[in-house]
Amino acid sequence: MPVGIVVVLLLLAGCSAPATVPPGSPPGAQECVPAPAAETEFRFARNVAITPGPGYRVLTVKQPYPGAAPQSLVLLSCDAPAPALPPELVGAGVLRTPVTGVFSGSTTQLPFVSELGVLDRLTGVADPALVSDPAVLARIDGGGVTTFAPGGITNAEKVIAAAPDVLLSQGTDDPAFPALRAARIPVVGWADYLEAGPLGQAEWIKVMGALTGRDAEAAAEFDAIAQRYTDLAAQVRGQAPTPILVGQPMQGTWNVPAGSSTAATLFRDAGASWSGTGASGVGTLPRSLEAVLAADGGARIWLADGPWQTTADIASTDPRLTRVAAAGPGGQIWTRDKLLGPGGGNQIFERGVAHPEEILADLIAILHPQLLPGHELVYYRRISAG
């Protein structure tokens, strides 16, 4: 995934009057929601900040993709006059809020749209085949939602013709973006995946809240998620770590989560240990199959990626994988593909990003089942013998 630097500035004029629909607005127009004057608190996210200016706010996304120069976007409250901008903001694009049309480039944005009650404002998705959320799929099937980037390539003509209020990126640069900005369609670099922890990723709901006039709702929703996550992690403290084998080989390489990655945080908080636990880095450690089997092959629990239905499928992938302890008597093999959409989209990469507490609960139930008796797994399923 890409790494870089972007600055997206959102200017929201402070209002003291109640929310109203501006006179002369078309039917169905959104209420004019005053923006909070205080700085938005980000307790875990480090790649984003929202700070107030005189009559506006500034949203800074520090790294949207590799090598990116800072970018600025001025977001004005719907009833606010255009402010006099400081020199560093002159020439920046302007966006009025709350937005009424959102083009979503990444499925990780979709749970935020749904949970903030603004699904009716979703007017475009990059590729419906990747969507797994039933409510979002129903919205797409109902019409009025544009497919604008099938296969990850943005169709600039489609986006310009649809003229959404804002396009949220896939976390990458795109050759279509200059044309969109020239057509006065703001592009927000969405880089939740560059956060170094699951709660940091989930806290990006506050960015969606700022765009849609749902700041208070976003803060309340995140606080509830963070509290549930913290409470679950607290239950694990004091338990002996459970050794795990994690991931699986692909094209000759087995990528093991590094110790500071988001996956590592989840595994560690769930009470797991593996060979990458103490390794520095926020990504993965590329290793050979033989090296991983030597280091972690004795673990009785294997958290794999799938898609496997039985242990026979594992043998057909690579016979050497059957040597791991988890594939033998008393072992357990789990994959994280229990919740898939009709096009194969995986909810763990969609809803799971917004709800890391659900992933953590699944992991605790697998690694320390005595702590969560009766837990119904959401994302993980056990591979049967066969």
Secondary structure, DSSP 8 states (H G I E B T S, - for coil): -------------B--S--B--TT--TT---B--B-SS-B--SS--SEEEEEETTEEEEEES-SSTT-----EEEEETT-------GGGTT-EEEEES-S-EEE-SGGGHHHHHHTT-GGGEEEES-GGG---HHHHHHHHTS--EE--GGG---HHHHHHH--SEEE--SS--TTHHHHHHTT--EE---GGGSSSHHHHHTTHHHHHHHHT-HHHHHHHHHHHHHHHHHHHHHHTTS--EEEEE--EETTEEEEE-TTSHHHHHHHHTTEE-TTTT---SSEEEE-HHHHHHHHTT-SEEEE----SBHHHHHHH-GGGGGSGGGSTT-EEEES-SSB-TTS-BGGGTHHHH-HHHHHHHHHHHH-GGGSTT---SS-EE-B--
